[in-house]
Amino acid sequence: VIYFLESPIYIYIPSSFCGNSAIKRSLEVASAPAMAEKVSTLIIEANLECEKCYKKIQKVLCKLQEKEKIRTINFDTKKNMVTVSGPFDPVKLSKKLRCKACKAIKDIKIVEEKKPDAKKPEEKKP
């Protein structure tokens, strides 16, 4: 859903788009602006050089994309990493991914956003 001048515009992405790796290695879905939503990021380590593992992870993420509010999925085949971000619960999604993609996933890391530290005013000594 994209909000343009306060009215929602719905974009249909066919399921064949998710399965076609020749078109794009990364998928992005436009969504409503996040008011107070915390954007979470997961880094999935897997053997993306293995075509079977790549397809399995891609299929699972495409199916969970709308349910779990996943905004972006980026496949980095050189580093064998998949980066997933969006306003989802990272612990819940990592459990689902481990359950559905089983042996295709080596490790899942939850990346926490670094909050900017409030600078304390320095006291000047007279």
C-alpha positions in Angstrom: 0.0 0.0 0.0 1.4 3.4 -1.0 -0.2 6.5 0.4 -0.3 9.3 -2.1 -2.1 12.5 -1.0 -3.7 10.7 1.9 -5.4 8.1 -0.3 -4.1 4.5 -0.5 -2.9 3.0 -3.8 -2.7 -0.8 -3.9 0.0 -2.5 -5.9 -0.5 -6.1 -6.9 2.7 -8.2 -7.2 2.0 -11.5 -8.8 3.4 -14.6 -7.1 5.4 -15.4 -10.3 7.4 -12.2 -9.7 8.7 -13.6 -6.4 9.8 -16.8 -8.1 11.7 -15.2 -11.0 15.2 -14.7 -9.8 16.4 -13.6 -13.2 14.4 -10.4 -13.0 15.7 -9.2 -9.6 17.7 -10.6 -6.8 16.1 -8.2 -4.3 12.4 -7.5 -3.7 10.9 -4.4 -2.3 7.3 -3.9 -1.4 6.0 -0.4 -0.8 4.0 -0.1 2.4 2.2 2.5 4.5 4.4 5.0 6.3 5.4 3.8 9.7 4.2 6.1 12.4 5.4 4.4 15.5 6.5 1.1 14.0 10.0 -0.1 14.9 11.8 -1.3 11.8 13.6 -4.6 12.5 16.3 -6.3 10.4 17.3 -9.9 10.1 20.4 -11.2 8.5 20.1 -14.8 7.3 23.2 -16.8 6.5 22.7 -19.5 4.0 24.4 -21.2 1.1 23.0 -19.1 -1.7 25.3 -20.7 -4.3 23.2 -23.9 -3.9 20.2 -23.3 -6.2 17.9 -25.5 -4.1 18.7 -23.6 -0.9 18.3 -20.2 -2.7 14.9 -21.2 -4.1 13.7 -22.6 -0.7 14.6 -19.3 1.1 13.1 -17.2 -1.6 9.9 -19.2 -1.6 9.5 -19.1 2.2 10.1 -15.3 2.3 7.7 -14.6 -0.5 5.0 -16.5 1.2 5.6 -14.7 4.6 6.1 -11.3 3.0 2.6 -10.0 3.4 1.7 -11.8 6.6 4.7 -10.7 8.5 4.9 -7.2 7.1 8.3 -7.7 5.4 9.2 -4.6 3.4 12.5 -5.5 1.8 14.3 -8.7 1.0 17.9 -8.4 -0.4 19.9 -11.4 -1.6 23.7 -11.0 -1.5 25.0 -14.2 -3.2 28.7 -13.2 -2.8 28.4 -13.0 1.0 25.8 -15.8 1.2 23.5 -13.5 3.1 19.8 -12.5 2.9 18.8 -9.2 4.6 15.1 -8.9 5.6 13.7 -5.7 7.1 10.3 -4.3 8.0 8.1 -3.6 11.0 7.9 -7.2 12.2 8.7 -9.1 15.4 12.2 -10.4 14.7 12.1 -13.3 17.2 8.8 -14.5 15.8 9.9 -14.3 12.2 13.2 -16.0 12.9 11.4 -18.9 14.5 9.0 -19.2 11.5 11.9 -19.1 9.1 13.9 -21.8 11.0 10.7 -24.0 11.0 9.9 -23.5 7.3 13.3 -23.3 5.7 15.0 -25.8 8.1 18.4 -26.9 6.7 18.7 -24.2 4.1 19.4 -21.6 6.8 22.8 -21.7 8.6 22.3 -18.8 11.0 19.9 -15.9 11.7 21.1 -12.7 13.3 18.8 -10.0 14.6 20.2 -6.6 14.0 19.2 -4.0 16.6 19.1 -0.3 15.5 21.6 1.8 17.3 19.8 4.7 19.0 21.7 8.0 18.9 23.0 8.8 22.3 21.7 12.0 23.7 24.7 14.2 24.2 25.1 15.4 27.8 25.8 19.0 28.1 29.3 19.4 29.3 29.7 21.3 32.5 32.3 24.0 32.3 34.5 24.5 35.3 35.1 28.2 36.2 
